[in-house]
Amino acid sequence: MAVTTGTSGWPALPVLPDPAMDAVLESGLLPELAHAFGGPFHFLLPDAFDRNLAAMRQALRDADVDGFVYFAKKANKAAAFVERAAAAGAGVDVASAAELREALGHGVRGEHLVVTGPAKDPALLRLAVQHGALIAVDALDELDTLITAAPRGPVRAARILLRVLPPAQPHSRFGMTDAELAIATARCVRAGDAIRMEGFSFHLSGYAIQPRADLAAHLTELCLKARVQGLEAGRISIGGGLPISYTDADSWHTYLERHDKRHFHAGKSFQPSDFYPYHCRKPGAQALAALLAARPEGRTQDLASLLKEAGTTLLLEPGRALLDQAGASVFTVQGVKDRDGYQLVTVDGTSLSLSEQWFNSEYLPDPHLVPREPQAPAGLYPASVGAATCLESDMLTWRKVGFPRRPRTGDLLVYPNTAGYQMDSNESPFHDLAIPPKVVIDRAEDDDRPRWRLDRHFT
Ligand SMILES: *Cc1c(COP(=O)(O)O)cnc(C)c1O
């Protein structure tokens, strides 16, 4: 069970139990891989992806809602997850020609792709039309490009959704206003065979359920109006933003109450509101179920009933929630320095492999310490974790993590549950350091010894 605080009340953020992760940690594989690669690496547990996908599909079935799940590829660059999406007949949400090629190359059917992102490159739009992908149109000029410059001949109509600027997030740079949507809808009607208008889409910042239910109901209504104008308009996409839990409720709330500057190297402080909400009551598929059961503002029915009544298919594009417990990041301790009351550990990689810094924040779940040599557990050893680079600001963890042993050179630090955005969104060969390789471990719990392979890329 989770221990919420260290022996001396030191704030701790242990990750939730994960048998696959435990099996890998106990197998002795990680020190061997660290030796083989001679630097940091990530390992992927794609069985978790399958589980998360199955749970979301079950939530749709339970609510008797016709739905389709696209994996938002930007959350992780590995091939393994796209392979799993293809094998399971799920879709992939891409936003660049390279992502589209990757998805096709790993077996995802063209019609199972959705192309999102602002002001898409004309070459990407052409590819999307050629492969029958659904395109979430973000602006009027993009729609014009599709109508006027779409490839003709044997190629079918451009399949599109119109992306809506969320009324509750009027400063978003994505989506179209009501006035723009009216113009876009009229242009779709006039475009005839060149355009197949399949519905509307949104993607909201934040993780709250109710605003998503409200906006989904609004889009369902937009579909009904567009159908009166002769458009197909049978689907809505609610984007991503299904939250996940990294830690238990107690640890998270205790952390938020107790943390202060003394718990950080150099008195660093972060805005608590900038932290990812590392615990939520209803993560992943449960959040989807809650969304379907929510009653949108001003309605008497829940969202599932509204969708069914309107004959509307629900599309979703989860990234992080499909990757919950699907990977971790491994660093080797290169050196340890003593500071007043804590240690400064330097590892062989950079904070670019733990992307949270992008958001004025840091990745809070406690890393596991894997000692090089067996050592008796002996209390509490707070330590912050710095990168092997020449920047003051390049810290993997400013927080002084309360380790149960004294970290030593040659030990491993394993940052858990990093597959969703953390591990590779921001990686670069800064300082000419190699980009950490990715190792795929299938069926980590079943085999006596976990077997691994390198993640493959075709491009
Ligand atoms: C990033 C993104 C997603 C995925 O968001 P998550 O929070 O990872 O689920 C889905 N759709 C769009 C349009 C996005 O930009």
The ligand as an ORCA input file, in Angstrom:
! r2SCAN-3c Opt
* xyz 0 1
  C      -3.332     16.871    -27.588
  C      -4.643     16.567    -28.202
  C      -5.345     15.430    -27.817
  C      -4.892     14.520    -26.694
  O      -5.032     15.094    -25.446
  P      -4.805     14.225    -24.085
  O      -4.943     15.206    -23.002
  O      -3.454     13.613    -24.169
  O      -5.868     13.185    -24.062
  C      -6.518     15.145    -28.487
  N      -6.996     15.937    -29.478
  C      -6.350     17.064    -29.863
  C      -6.925     17.905    -30.943
  C      -5.160     17.414    -29.236
  O      -4.507     18.525    -29.607
*
